[in-house]
Amino acid sequence: MRKFLKILILTFLGAVTITSCSDDSDGIPGWPWNDNSTEKPDEPDVAEAKPRYIWIDAAANFPDYANSKENIAKDMEKIKAAGFTDIIVDVRPTTGDVLFNTNVVDQVKRMDVWGNSGYSYYERTETWDYLQAFIEEARIQGLKVNASINTFVGGYLCPYNLGHDGVLFRDESKKGWASVANLADGLTNTMDLLDDETDYGAKFFNPANDDVQNFALQLLADLAKYDLDGIILDRCRYDDYGLESDFSDISKQKFEEYIGETVANFPADIMAPGTDEIPSDQPVYF
């Protein structure tokens, strides 16, 4: 890692040096230093201006947009007036359900939101296409549209005893898709960790699972049918258990295929149970 960082820093410094050089023999930059100068800089070409993105989070804005195309239209106008060039619409929040048309997984029907009385559910009663509404109103304003998904989440456990949502909670047969954590008390499917005071939040799939990969690719195929300028893959990673994830049978099998050996003492030959930081004495396959 240290070697990589040194290379990265040197590459960056090299780029700065190159871009800072001037063809002027006297080495004087081509701009006025006098703060009292009346000379104005050239107006930038709009086509060459840097893009300015605004992120439209699903949960934070659910009460505003879930049932109101009018609110979407008004805010697209404000976003354009504020100087933004692109919107990023969150269409697969942490529940793992979606806000665009697909037959792969359910539509988002509710989100837990913060209100005057604390957290509560806000229901979506409309059936029009959420993403398409943003696309249509953004195009009127000349905005580019990007869609973002939480790639490898499959469910969400709400705190405060509010409940849960997502395919991992709806479909018991998908439990094998969930991450398996290498905890101090043994290998544990994260769907068995459902304490809403300590284990609430997103429940992740195991990215090494072929069925999970196919599921995600089908979702992306349907998302790519929209008139989008970009697709952003948020949480395209293993889950929040960090070094403790993933230690499922599938991951073990794929790891052994990759190294061409059998791990006789699993998982200890990779990491001792409960390891949550890099150990000083690293196991043979760490």
Order of alpha helices (4+ residues) and beta strands (2+ residues): alpha-beta-alpha-alpha-beta-beta-beta-alpha-beta-beta-beta-alpha-beta-beta-beta-alpha-beta-alpha
